Amino acid sequence: MTVVEPGSFLTLHYRLAGPQGDVVSTFGGPPATLSLGAGELSPAVEQRLLGLHEGAHASFDIPAGQAFGERNPAMVQWLARTELDAMGDPHERYAVGDVIHLPTPDGQGQFAAVVQAVRGDGALQLDFNHPLAGQPVTFEVQLIGVL
């Protein structure tokens, strides 16, 4: 049976949950495919996959802060409405709790932030921390294929 090693290509279902429940889950939908070591999962999560065999179904409890680091207060920032408008739809309405996607500085990708506050001038206070940063995480995995 094939075993997960560094660089393995995986087809799997996985769930990442914090104290409030699921944050990401592929169960009930199409499985994910990823290459171990490519940065698609955090190193602490990838570490739990090493040595598992194809067909395995496992669950791991990862201590607070280990899966996605500690919360960083410097990653909570205000963004002016004029900057938001330049990056997207100037008619977009934002509310506390919304997850918004912003382009990376090089324009080649995106990153997400959670709206924490909206000022009267339309500026948003955004939290760029991972939603599970600083929290204990349960990682469940069902390995479908390992190459």
NORFENWO-V119037 format. One record per run of one state. SS is the DSSP state (helix for helix, strand for strand, loop for the rest). FROM is the first residue (numbers start at 0). LEN is the number of residues. If there is no record, write none. Layout:
BEGIN
SS;FROM;LEN
SS;FROM;LEN
END
This chain:
BEGIN
loop;0;2
strand;2;1
loop;3;5
strand;8;10
loop;18;2
strand;20;5
loop;25;6
strand;31;4
loop;35;7
helix;42;7
loop;49;3
strand;52;1
loop;53;3
strand;56;6
loop;62;10
helix;72;3
strand;75;4
loop;79;1
helix;80;7
loop;87;11
strand;98;5
loop;103;6
strand;109;9
loop;118;5
strand;123;4
loop;127;9
strand;136;10
loop;146;1
END
